[in-house]
Amino acid sequence: MIETILIDDEADGREALKLAIERYCPDITLLGEYATPEAGLEAIKTLRPDLVFLDVQMPGMSGFDLLQKVSPVTFEVIFVSAYDRYAIKAIKFSALDYLLKPIDIDELIQAVNRAKTRMDQKQSHFPVQSILNNIQTQSGKIERLAVPSLEGIDFFDTEDIIFCKADGNYTLIFLTNQQTKMVSRNLKDFENLLSDSGFCRVHHSFLINLRHVQRYIKGEGGFVILTDEHHVDISRRKKEEFLALLDRL
């Protein structure tokens, strides 16, 4: 059985999730439900659950703030939230699960099954740690990107990323130290997470850091010369967006 707690400041939300779990998730034993992040944090320390359903937005302490106070994170997390596009970008990038309110039963069952699989395979909890690094600063920009890998977490200062190139379901990251890293995330994942941090998807295969644009050459779409001397084509449909973003720098 998967020992579980719920942490959500909304009584209706807790009750709805509790009833759905009791009816549709027979592998879960519910140890308790908590209305404040402070009470939930204490429950994590004393009960040591296998799984935590955690509301993202709570007064006084967000779900992410709560996780920052837990070291090490030894449990699976399923986030629960009303729509928050910044949080959801980071959650998806870190390959974690989230449920939007009101809870969809099929999505609940799928999220629990994925958590159970990770527990059965004794997978690490690095994705939880990586998401804490990928939540934007108050300026809305990510300064240090954390990418979960099989061995742990790879960290990249975003200012050191010149561009990213699609390679099937993988992405090649080109860095200022002339190194190239391949990571198991597709380019769309990087676009979703970094689009508010000075990056632009200029082509179906390329996401560039606008701070590393050295020169723009006009044309139907044109192309850019980056600081590492790479030439990257700008697709015709992306040209207007690219030039507009470039003007804002």
Beta strands, then each sheet from edge to edge (+ up, - down):
strand 1: 2-7
strand 2: 28-34
strand 3: 51-55
strand 4: 76-81
strand 5: 97-100
strand 6: 144-148
strand 7: 153-157
strand 8: 161-167
strand 9: 170-175
strand 10: 180-183
strand 11: 199-203
strand 12: 206-209
strand 13: 213-217
strand 14: 223-226
strand 15: 231-233
sheet 1: 2+ 1+ 3+ 4+ 5+
sheet 2: 6+ 7-
sheet 3: 10+ 9- 8+ 12- 11+
sheet 4: 13+ 14- 15+
end
